Amino acid sequence: MTDEVKVLALSGMLGSGFLETSYKRALSWDPDFIGCDAGSTDGGPTSLGNAECSYSKAAVKRDLRLALLGAREKRIPLLIGSAGTAGGDINLSWTVEIAKEIAREEGLHFKLAIIHSEQKKDYLKQKLAQGKIRPLKPAPPFDEKVIDKSEHIVGMMGAEPFIRALEAGAEVVIAGRSSDTSIYAAIPIQRGFSPGPVWHAAKILECGAACVAQRTRGDCMFARIGQGYFVMDPPNPEYRCTPVSVAAHTFYETGSPIHLYEPSGMVDTSTAVYEAESDRVVRVTGSGFVPTKTYTIKLEGAEKVGYQAICIAGVRDPVLIRQIDSWLDVLRDKVKQRVGEMFGEKAANGGYIFNVRIYGRNGVMGNREPLKDRVGHELALVMEATAPTQEMATGIMGMAGHAGLHQAIPQWKGFTSNFAFPYSPKQIARGPVFRFNVNHLVEPADPYEMFPMEMMKI
Amino acid sequence: MAKLMDITQLIRSKNAGPFTLTFDFMFDRFENYRRVRDSGAINRELFSRLYGTPLEDVEIYSVDAARGIKVTIPRPITQGDLEDSDQYGCQMFSPLLEIEIPD
């Protein structure tokens, strides 16, 4: 066993960018592998439901090209997890196609492992029937019907499927949904380093340079993981890690900063000690890991709610602003009546949703806004219509926007026009809308059965 | 008395997955961290009142090494649901800025 594993974390998310100068510097430090997380649920359920990456192809291709070139030049593995944001099969193949395109353009050749994370409905139903699926807290109800109406359900893999791919000779691994940490933990675990510091380091690495004292843009991060410790050393010379900045990163997007859950166990940071090696390099010791008795995989799923169209309307008229709620009640009634005329009585009674967000009052916090009575001198109404088809949603939105445009304001006598529309046409089709419908754990028979692998030569 | 925003270096809210909302209070000075931690001003009743969370669902953590206090609650509305107005949960912290911290 070598004394240390050196890790180059490309950035917080493939496609979010990093400085080429930082990357080249980190490569010159001879990393043992390059890792990058490509996923997140932060953008919402659409990337899973509609199987689309939240970054453009151009953004992903730029990052992936540099990653592939560096990995092949140094002859080190490149591990990408949560491909295409959500890690579903379509997201995964989208990413693989980009990698193939880069390989063709650059004349690169490598053994590629593709690890799937999308779950078959029959498998989940069988696990459900066996009582091997349980809710996290909080979780929506989960049954066969939820499985059936889901567009896609993915499992979040641990480090083991990555290790299996590397043992099979993979030089590049592109994986579906993965815990952010498993990407960085796989190789150090494979090489026998103790799991506490490994998983803790992986958590700090997963957002790239987010663990520095003052991040000005997304960038690479570098770690050395040894037996019982890890060291964070930002390759961007303008960045500094401090003991507090590294410790503080355990707070980011976690429920608990002390106990972090992985498929194979729980990281315990309560015993960790953070020390400055220099004014910009931090050494961490003492991180603990408690292996789990039951190996579990977290599920993520999305189902379609309908199709949506929106309309943005500015309101500057103080007479309208002061009665906006009662005026919108009248508009809602009018919309209902017109939906009945356009799409039939059944549609008018529960067949659509018309909602108005009022920015300038409580658009951000809704009912939880403590300053609900403080209304701005102008409002932005974001109106939305949700319906079973796009044609219907867009039709309702166009109608509602027009109905509001000319709806009477009692204090003004005559024909008014009430909405400042910034766009033409005023209604904007948003396509399908989705909701997250699963927050559960599965007990697989082993760490691999949910994550089949394909090997290919590029 | 001091306002919380005047003695923290960062107050933020963010998703911890689509079903959980988490609030971080980070301090550049350990004394300020300790002062807020020990004041009890960040408590379950406060979050229950502001965000409509059942008391027993409010989790509070403090980590000396990070000079940080964290509060985690179930998301009042699941991320991305039709009623959700903040996909990242990142603008939910504002009502906390002016919490008064005793000397």
Interface residues (C-beta under 8 A of the other chain):
Chain A: T41 D42 G43 G44 P45 T46 L136 K137 P138 A139 P140 P243 V244 A247 A248 T250 F251 Y252 E253 T254 G255 S256 P257 I258 T269 A272 V273 Y274 E300 V305 I353 N355 R357 G363 V364 M365 G366 N367 R368 P370 E384 T386 V433 F434 R435 F436 N439
Chain B: K14 N15 A16 G17 P18 F19 T20 T22 D24 M26 L50 Y51 G52 D57 E59 Y61 V63 A65 A66 R67 G68 K70 T72 P74 R75 P76 I77 T78 Q79 G80 D81 L82 E83 S85 D86 Q87 Y88 Q91 M92 S94 P95
